[in-house]
Amino acid sequence: GENVEQHPSTLSVQEGDSAVIKCTYSDSASNYFPWYKQELGKGPQLIIDIRSNVGEKKDQRIAVTLNKTAKHFSLHITETQPEDSAVYFCAASIGMSGGGADGLTFGKGTHLIIQP
Amino acid sequence: DAGVTQSPTHLIKTRGQQVTLRCSPKSGHDTVSWYQQALGQGPQFIFQYYEEEERQRGNFPDRFSGHQFPNYSSELNVNALLLGDSALYLCASSPGYFRYGYTFGSGTRLTVV
């Protein structure tokens, strides 16, 4: 089955700087790659996603890039703010294999700390 | 607009017991998935329900079963609880079996003692 590796496990950046989180996946059939933000005591919240027919997607301060050849994708957060502090998860899905949208395989998460 | 609602928020069970967790999907969503999140780990896919049938299943034993009702709400049942079943159980709903855009609930924290 699919395996998703995520790095780093902890990332500390100064407020206003950029943060980059990287993930690799094993199954070349994966075609959907979402990123989730999870705050303490809450469920994961979708912040951005990308499909395999797109190399890059941007939404304000957040961007995701995908390299299908290398089987890795990254989350970029610019101009970080204190409210960006949370655990971030990448995920992958081979999608539609059983006739519908498949379950997600998650990475182990990155604890992002924004230093004031 | 209410999001995904899960109940209870916390519960404690004894090893060997059975537990039922409940989920109401976001308004307009008809597909429900369940995930198990161990402490410090990413969520793991248990199974997915659509049109009251289990459609997809992750690598979980038969002790884990579920149900979806006509109003799209869902239950997760775990039999013969093990200490290792202690985790946060997340429900996610989506607006269709062929669509992504999962919305997660805040989860049920299950502790097995």
Interface residues (C-beta under 8 A of the other chain):
Chain A: G1 V4 Q6 Y32 P34 Y36 G41 K42 G43 P44 Q45 L46 D49 F89 A91 S93 G95 M96 G98 G99 G100 A101 D102 G103 L104 T105 F106 G107 K108 G109
Chain B: V4 T31 S33 Y35 G40 Q41 G42 P43 Q44 F45 F47 Q48 Y50 R55 Q56 G58 N59 L90 A92 S94 Y97 F98 R99 Y100 G101 Y102 T103 F104 G105 S106 G107
